[in-house]
Amino acid sequence: MTTVQQSAAPAAEEGRGAADTRRPRRPRPAGRRDAALFWFAIPGLLVLLLFHYVPLLGNVIAFQDYQPYIGIMHSPWSGLDNFEVLFNGDDQFLRALVNTLQLTLIQVVFVFPAPVLLALALNSLVSERVKKWVQNVLYLPHFLSWVVVVALFQQMLGNTGMLNLFLQAHDLGTWNIIGNPELFKSLLTSQVIWKDTGWGTILFLAALSRVDNDLYEAAAMDGASRLRQTWHVTLPALRGLVILLLILRLGDALSVGFEQILLQQGGVGLENSEVMDTYVYNHGLIGGDWGVSAAVGLVKGLVGVALVLGANKVAHLFGEEGVYKS
């Protein structure tokens, strides 16, 4: 060993000994480490508090004979009188309830599966360029307001719309779609599918992108067709997400499109178009029956919470996480 190496060895040993006696660095407290994230979250929390939780205090008018010109503090208490409309067989309320349940069932059966089926179709496209182009086209209707969507459907399917003008030009008669009470629920469903199906595929496509291609290759080596690969590989990968979104959809089961329906009520009448949300609007803001409308809205919200909790419990029984873990 040379003289330089002999002198360097003790120096290295001395440096290593000094490093070993050095006190280990303590980790920073989580609160101090995440302080910047907390500050960024404060505006969102304030918005949530001011516009979602503070207005919940206004549900007190469900137990009052509320009069806007004297305010909440001075309106007389009525107890549970406003809730009698839920149990006394009021025709208008029952009509709104039946229409709401019918639309909810239709949308769960036809609207909810539409993004899943579309995501499976898009995922089967080989060309990424074509897939992105199709996705961008399908996303566009989501950003249109319901005013624009309803106007477009009226221009296409109205009595003087493009379809009827074409039929008249070829002596084929006319087809009354807009304003036809019998087709109103089908019209609402088609509008929702056209507007929101493309946007709804985002979560499902993200879930499909995480599926390991080795699973498809293994299934193909075992002789599985494309259909069986979809059934045994793709759908199980989407099961948790589908259950989660279905549970959240049940929370809005009694909310079936306030603005969309309100814009088209005049053409078909309340008998066929009144739902819970428009009932609250027509009787509260328009009719001035604030207490009854607040009572109906409060019960609707409580039913939504109960549906979410119940569906989440059922998901736990089948081994799924649901919205939250038990």
FIMITOR-288397 format. One record per residue (C-alpha): residue number from 1; y, z, x. Coordinates in steps of 0.1 Angstrom, whole numbers, always signed. Layout:
N
<gulo = NUM y = Y z = Z x = X>
...
This chain:
326
<gulo = 1 y = +0 z = +0 x = +0>
<gulo = 2 y = +34 z = -9 x = +14>
<gulo = 3 y = +63 z = +15 x = +19>
<gulo = 4 y = +82 z = +0 x = -10>
<gulo = 5 y = +53 z = +4 x = -34>
<gulo = 6 y = +47 z = +40 x = -22>
<gulo = 7 y = +83 z = +49 x = -29>
<gulo = 8 y = +84 z = +31 x = -62>
<gulo = 9 y = +53 z = +49 x = -76>
<gulo = 10 y = +68 z = +85 x = -75>
<gulo = 11 y = +100 z = +71 x = -90>
<gulo = 12 y = +81 z = +56 x = -119>
<gulo = 13 y = +61 z = +88 x = -124>
<gulo = 14 y = +94 z = +108 x = -124>
<gulo = 15 y = +110 z = +84 x = -150>
<gulo = 16 y = +79 z = +86 x = -172>
<gulo = 17 y = +80 z = +124 x = -171>
<gulo = 18 y = +117 z = +124 x = -181>
<gulo = 19 y = +110 z = +100 x = -210>
<gulo = 20 y = +82 z = +122 x = -222>
<gulo = 21 y = +104 z = +153 x = -223>
<gulo = 22 y = +130 z = +135 x = -243>
<gulo = 23 y = +133 z = +148 x = -279>
<gulo = 24 y = +120 z = +123 x = -305>
<gulo = 25 y = +146 z = +107 x = -327>
<gulo = 26 y = +146 z = +120 x = -363>
<gulo = 27 y = +145 z = +95 x = -391>
<gulo = 28 y = +177 z = +91 x = -410>
<gulo = 29 y = +177 z = +107 x = -445>
<gulo = 30 y = +168 z = +82 x = -473>
<gulo = 31 y = +201 z = +89 x = -491>
<gulo = 32 y = +222 z = +81 x = -460>
<gulo = 33 y = +201 z = +51 x = -451>
<gulo = 34 y = +204 z = +36 x = -486>
<gulo = 35 y = +240 z = +46 x = -493>
<gulo = 36 y = +251 z = +9 x = -492>
<gulo = 37 y = +226 z = +0 x = -519>
<gulo = 38 y = +237 z = +29 x = -540>
<gulo = 39 y = +273 z = +17 x = -539>
<gulo = 40 y = +263 z = -18 x = -548>
<gulo = 41 y = +243 z = -5 x = -578>
<gulo = 42 y = +272 z = +16 x = -592>
<gulo = 43 y = +290 z = -13 x = -610>
<gulo = 44 y = +257 z = -23 x = -627>
<gulo = 45 y = +250 z = +13 x = -637>
<gulo = 46 y = +285 z = +17 x = -651>
<gulo = 47 y = +281 z = -15 x = -672>
<gulo = 48 y = +247 z = -3 x = -685>
<gulo = 49 y = +262 z = +31 x = -693>
<gulo = 50 y = +293 z = +19 x = -711>
<gulo = 51 y = +279 z = -10 x = -730>
<gulo = 52 y = +243 z = +1 x = -737>
<gulo = 53 y = +241 z = +39 x = -738>
<gulo = 54 y = +275 z = +50 x = -749>
<gulo = 55 y = +274 z = +27 x = -780>
<gulo = 56 y = +241 z = +45 x = -790>
<gulo = 57 y = +263 z = +74 x = -802>
<gulo = 58 y = +276 z = +51 x = -829>
<gulo = 59 y = +243 z = +53 x = -847>
<gulo = 60 y = +256 z = +85 x = -862>
<gulo = 61 y = +272 z = +63 x = -889>
<gulo = 62 y = +236 z = +58 x = -902>
<gulo = 63 y = +239 z = +93 x = -916>
<gulo = 64 y = +275 z = +89 x = -929>
<gulo = 65 y = +293 z = +72 x = -957>
<gulo = 66 y = +312 z = +55 x = -929>
<gulo = 67 y = +347 z = +41 x = -936>
<gulo = 68 y = +363 z = +22 x = -907>
<gulo = 69 y = +399 z = +32 x = -917>
<gulo = 70 y = +392 z = +69 x = -913>
<gulo = 71 y = +367 z = +67 x = -884>
<gulo = 72 y = +335 z = +84 x = -875>
<gulo = 73 y = +350 z = +119 x = -871>
<gulo = 74 y = +363 z = +120 x = -907>
<gulo = 75 y = +337 z = +100 x = -926>
<gulo = 76 y = +317 z = +121 x = -950>
<gulo = 77 y = +280 z = +129 x = -943>
<gulo = 78 y = +254 z = +113 x = -965>
<gulo = 79 y = +222 z = +126 x = -949>
<gulo = 80 y = +193 z = +102 x = -954>
<gulo = 81 y = +209 z = +83 x = -984>
<gulo = 82 y = +214 z = +52 x = -963>
<gulo = 83 y = +177 z = +50 x = -955>
<gulo = 84 y = +167 z = +48 x = -991>
<gulo = 85 y = +171 z = +10 x = -989>
<gulo = 86 y = +140 z = +10 x = -967>
<gulo = 87 y = +118 z = +27 x = -993>
<gulo = 88 y = +132 z = +19 x = -1027>
<gulo = 89 y = +120 z = -17 x = -1028>
<gulo = 90 y = +154 z = -33 x = -1024>
<gulo = 91 y = +148 z = -70 x = -1029>
<gulo = 92 y = +173 z = -82 x = -1003>
<gulo = 93 y = +158 z = -59 x = -976>
<gulo = 94 y = +122 z = -68 x = -984>
<gulo = 95 y = +131 z = -105 x = -983>
<gulo = 96 y = +147 z = -100 x = -948>
<gulo = 97 y = +117 z = -80 x = -937>
<gulo = 98 y = +91 z = -106 x = -948>
<gulo = 99 y = +111 z = -135 x = -932>
<gulo = 100 y = +114 z = -115 x = -900>
<gulo = 101 y = +76 z = -108 x = -898>
<gulo = 102 y = +67 z = -144 x = -906>
<gulo = 103 y = +90 z = -157 x = -879>
<gulo = 104 y = +77 z = -131 x = -854>
<gulo = 105 y = +41 z = -141 x = -861>
<gulo = 106 y = +50 z = -178 x = -858>
<gulo = 107 y = +68 z = -173 x = -825>
<gulo = 108 y = +41 z = -152 x = -810>
<gulo = 109 y = +15 z = -178 x = -818>
<gulo = 110 y = +35 z = -209 x = -809>
<gulo = 111 y = +65 z = -200 x = -787>
<gulo = 112 y = +50 z = -173 x = -764>
<gulo = 113 y = +21 z = -195 x = -751>
<gulo = 114 y = +43 z = -226 x = -746>
<gulo = 115 y = +57 z = -215 x = -711>
<gulo = 116 y = +22 z = -207 x = -699>
<gulo = 117 y = +8 z = -240 x = -709>
<gulo = 118 y = +38 z = -258 x = -694>
<gulo = 119 y = +35 z = -239 x = -662>
<gulo = 120 y = -2 z = -249 x = -659>
<gulo = 121 y = +8 z = -285 x = -665>
<gulo = 122 y = +35 z = -284 x = -638>
<gulo = 123 y = +12 z = -266 x = -614>
<gulo = 124 y = -13 z = -294 x = -617>
<gulo = 125 y = +13 z = -320 x = -604>
<gulo = 126 y = +5 z = -331 x = -569>
<gulo = 127 y = +39 z = -343 x = -558>
<gulo = 128 y = +63 z = -314 x = -551>
<gulo = 129 y = +93 z = -338 x = -555>
<gulo = 130 y = +83 z = -348 x = -590>
<gulo = 131 y = +75 z = -312 x = -599>
<gulo = 132 y = +110 z = -300 x = -589>
<gulo = 133 y = +127 z = -328 x = -607>
<gulo = 134 y = +107 z = -321 x = -639>
<gulo = 135 y = +115 z = -284 x = -636>
<gulo = 136 y = +152 z = -290 x = -632>
<gulo = 137 y = +152 z = -312 x = -663>
<gulo = 138 y = +133 z = -286 x = -683>
<gulo = 139 y = +156 z = -258 x = -672>
<gulo = 140 y = +188 z = -274 x = -686>
<gulo = 141 y = +184 z = -266 x = -723>
<gulo = 142 y = +183 z = -229 x = -715>
<gulo = 143 y = +220 z = -230 x = -704>
<gulo = 144 y = +232 z = -246 x = -737>
<gulo = 145 y = +246 z = -222 x = -763>
<gulo = 146 y = +230 z = -221 x = -797>
<gulo = 147 y = +261 z = -238 x = -812>
<gulo = 148 y = +254 z = -268 x = -790>
<gulo = 149 y = +216 z = -268 x = -797>
<gulo = 150 y = +221 z = -266 x = -835>
<gulo = 151 y = +247 z = -294 x = -833>
<gulo = 152 y = +223 z = -316 x = -813>
<gulo = 153 y = +194 z = -310 x = -838>
<gulo = 154 y = +218 z = -318 x = -867>
<gulo = 155 y = +229 z = -350 x = -850>
<gulo = 156 y = +193 z = -361 x = -845>
<gulo = 157 y = +175 z = -348 x = -877>
<gulo = 158 y = +203 z = -343 x = -902>
<gulo = 159 y = +207 z = -364 x = -934>
<gulo = 160 y = +231 z = -387 x = -915>
<gulo = 161 y = +214 z = -382 x = -881>
<gulo = 162 y = +198 z = -406 x = -857>
<gulo = 163 y = +164 z = -404 x = -873>
<gulo = 164 y = +175 z = -411 x = -908>
<gulo = 165 y = +198 z = -439 x = -897>
<gulo = 166 y = +169 z = -455 x = -880>
<gulo = 167 y = +147 z = -451 x = -910>
<gulo = 168 y = +174 z = -465 x = -934>
<gulo = 169 y = +179 z = -495 x = -911>
<gulo = 170 y = +142 z = -504 x = -914>
<gulo = 171 y = +140 z = -496 x = -952>
<gulo = 172 y = +117 z = -466 x = -946>
<gulo = 173 y = +136 z = -441 x = -967>
<gulo = 174 y = +149 z = -408 x = -953>
<gulo = 175 y = +133 z = -376 x = -941>
<gulo = 176 y = +151 z = -344 x = -951>
<gulo = 177 y = +146 z = -319 x = -922>
<gulo = 178 y = +179 z = -301 x = -917>
<gulo = 179 y = +186 z = -281 x = -948>
<gulo = 180 y = +150 z = -282 x = -961>
<gulo = 181 y = +140 z = -246 x = -969>
<gulo = 182 y = +103 z = -254 x = -966>
<gulo = 183 y = +108 z = -267 x = -930>
<gulo = 184 y = +133 z = -241 x = -919>
<gulo = 185 y = +109 z = -218 x = -900>
<gulo = 186 y = +93 z = -248 x = -883>
<gulo = 187 y = +127 z = -260 x = -874>
<gulo = 188 y = +137 z = -227 x = -859>
<gulo = 189 y = +104 z = -226 x = -839>
<gulo = 190 y = +109 z = -261 x = -825>
<gulo = 191 y = +144 z = -253 x = -814>
<gulo = 192 y = +133 z = -222 x = -796>
<gulo = 193 y = +105 z = -241 x = -778>
<gulo = 194 y = +129 z = -269 x = -768>
<gulo = 195 y = +155 z = -245 x = -755>
<gulo = 196 y = +136 z = -218 x = -737>
<gulo = 197 y = +101 z = -230 x = -728>
<gulo = 198 y = +113 z = -246 x = -695>
<gulo = 199 y = +131 z = -215 x = -684>
<gulo = 200 y = +102 z = -193 x = -693>
<gulo = 201 y = +79 z = -211 x = -668>
<gulo = 202 y = +98 z = -196 x = -638>
<gulo = 203 y = +78 z = -164 x = -637>
<gulo = 204 y = +45 z = -181 x = -644>
<gulo = 205 y = +50 z = -207 x = -616>
<gulo = 206 y = +60 z = -179 x = -592>
<gulo = 207 y = +27 z = -161 x = -601>
<gulo = 208 y = +7 z = -193 x = -597>
<gulo = 209 y = +22 z = -199 x = -562>
<gulo = 210 y = +6 z = -167 x = -550>
<gulo = 211 y = -29 z = -178 x = -559>
<gulo = 212 y = -49 z = -183 x = -528>
<gulo = 213 y = -60 z = -220 x = -524>
<gulo = 214 y = -93 z = -208 x = -509>
<gulo = 215 y = -103 z = -196 x = -544>
<gulo = 216 y = -100 z = -231 x = -557>
<gulo = 217 y = -119 z = -246 x = -528>
<gulo = 218 y = -147 z = -220 x = -532>
<gulo = 219 y = -149 z = -228 x = -569>
<gulo = 220 y = -149 z = -265 x = -562>
<gulo = 221 y = -177 z = -261 x = -537>
<gulo = 222 y = -197 z = -242 x = -564>
<gulo = 223 y = -193 z = -272 x = -587>
<gulo = 224 y = -166 z = -259 x = -609>
<gulo = 225 y = -145 z = -285 x = -627>
<gulo = 226 y = -107 z = -284 x = -630>
<gulo = 227 y = -110 z = -268 x = -664>
<gulo = 228 y = -134 z = -241 x = -652>
<gulo = 229 y = -112 z = -235 x = -621>
<gulo = 230 y = -83 z = -229 x = -645>
<gulo = 231 y = -103 z = -206 x = -667>
<gulo = 232 y = -119 z = -185 x = -639>
<gulo = 233 y = -91 z = -186 x = -612>
<gulo = 234 y = -57 z = -195 x = -626>
<gulo = 235 y = -57 z = -176 x = -659>
<gulo = 236 y = -70 z = -143 x = -644>
<gulo = 237 y = -41 z = -145 x = -619>
<gulo = 238 y = -17 z = -147 x = -649>
<gulo = 239 y = -33 z = -121 x = -670>
<gulo = 240 y = -12 z = -91 x = -659>
<gulo = 241 y = +21 z = -110 x = -662>
<gulo = 242 y = +11 z = -124 x = -696>
<gulo = 243 y = +3 z = -89 x = -709>
<gulo = 244 y = +36 z = -75 x = -695>
<gulo = 245 y = +57 z = -102 x = -711>
<gulo = 246 y = +38 z = -98 x = -744>
<gulo = 247 y = +45 z = -61 x = -745>
<gulo = 248 y = +82 z = -67 x = -738>
<gulo = 249 y = +81 z = -94 x = -766>
<gulo = 250 y = +68 z = -68 x = -790>
<gulo = 251 y = +99 z = -47 x = -783>
<gulo = 252 y = +120 z = -75 x = -798>
<gulo = 253 y = +95 z = -83 x = -825>
<gulo = 254 y = +121 z = -77 x = -853>
<gulo = 255 y = +148 z = -97 x = -835>
<gulo = 256 y = +141 z = -134 x = -840>
<gulo = 257 y = +173 z = -152 x = -832>
<gulo = 258 y = +205 z = -139 x = -848>
<gulo = 259 y = +229 z = -165 x = -837>
<gulo = 260 y = +205 z = -194 x = -842>
<gulo = 261 y = +197 z = -184 x = -878>
<gulo = 262 y = +233 z = -174 x = -887>
<gulo = 263 y = +245 z = -209 x = -878>
<gulo = 264 y = +220 z = -226 x = -902>
<gulo = 265 y = +219 z = -201 x = -931>
<gulo = 266 y = +244 z = -221 x = -952>
<gulo = 267 y = +221 z = -251 x = -955>
<gulo = 268 y = +190 z = -233 x = -967>
<gulo = 269 y = +203 z = -201 x = -984>
<gulo = 270 y = +196 z = -165 x = -978>
<gulo = 271 y = +163 z = -166 x = -997>
<gulo = 272 y = +146 z = -185 x = -968>
<gulo = 273 y = +167 z = -175 x = -938>
<gulo = 274 y = +177 z = -138 x = -941>
<gulo = 275 y = +162 z = -117 x = -913>
<gulo = 276 y = +168 z = -82 x = -902>
<gulo = 277 y = +196 z = -90 x = -878>
<gulo = 278 y = +215 z = -112 x = -903>
<gulo = 279 y = +209 z = -86 x = -930>
<gulo = 280 y = +227 z = -60 x = -908>
<gulo = 281 y = +255 z = -85 x = -902>
<gulo = 282 y = +259 z = -96 x = -938>
<gulo = 283 y = +258 z = -61 x = -953>
<gulo = 284 y = +278 z = -44 x = -925>
<gulo = 285 y = +304 z = -66 x = -911>
<gulo = 286 y = +308 z = -89 x = -941>
<gulo = 287 y = +298 z = -67 x = -970>
<gulo = 288 y = +313 z = -35 x = -957>
<gulo = 289 y = +281 z = -14 x = -962>
<gulo = 290 y = +282 z = +0 x = -927>
<gulo = 291 y = +260 z = +31 x = -932>
<gulo = 292 y = +230 z = +11 x = -947>
<gulo = 293 y = +233 z = -16 x = -920>
<gulo = 294 y = +234 z = +10 x = -892>
<gulo = 295 y = +203 z = +27 x = -908>
<gulo = 296 y = +184 z = -6 x = -908>
<gulo = 297 y = +194 z = -13 x = -873>
<gulo = 298 y = +184 z = +21 x = -861>
<gulo = 299 y = +150 z = +19 x = -877>
<gulo = 300 y = +145 z = -16 x = -862>
<gulo = 301 y = +152 z = -3 x = -827>
<gulo = 302 y = +128 z = +27 x = -832>
<gulo = 303 y = +101 z = +4 x = -844>
<gulo = 304 y = +106 z = -18 x = -813>
<gulo = 305 y = +103 z = +12 x = -790>
<gulo = 306 y = +71 z = +24 x = -808>
<gulo = 307 y = +56 z = -11 x = -805>
<gulo = 308 y = +63 z = -12 x = -768>
<gulo = 309 y = +48 z = +23 x = -762>
<gulo = 310 y = +18 z = +15 x = -783>
<gulo = 311 y = +11 z = -19 x = -767>
<gulo = 312 y = +15 z = -3 x = -733>
<gulo = 313 y = -10 z = +24 x = -742>
<gulo = 314 y = -35 z = -3 x = -753>
<gulo = 315 y = -30 z = -22 x = -720>
<gulo = 316 y = -38 z = +10 x = -701>
<gulo = 317 y = -71 z = +13 x = -721>
<gulo = 318 y = -81 z = -22 x = -710>
<gulo = 319 y = -73 z = -14 x = -673>
<gulo = 320 y = -39 z = -32 x = -671>
<gulo = 321 y = -7 z = -16 x = -658>
<gulo = 322 y = +15 z = -28 x = -686>
<gulo = 323 y = +52 z = -20 x = -684>
<gulo = 324 y = +47 z = +13 x = -665>
<gulo = 325 y = +17 z = +32 x = -652>
<gulo = 326 y = +3 z = +61 x = -671>
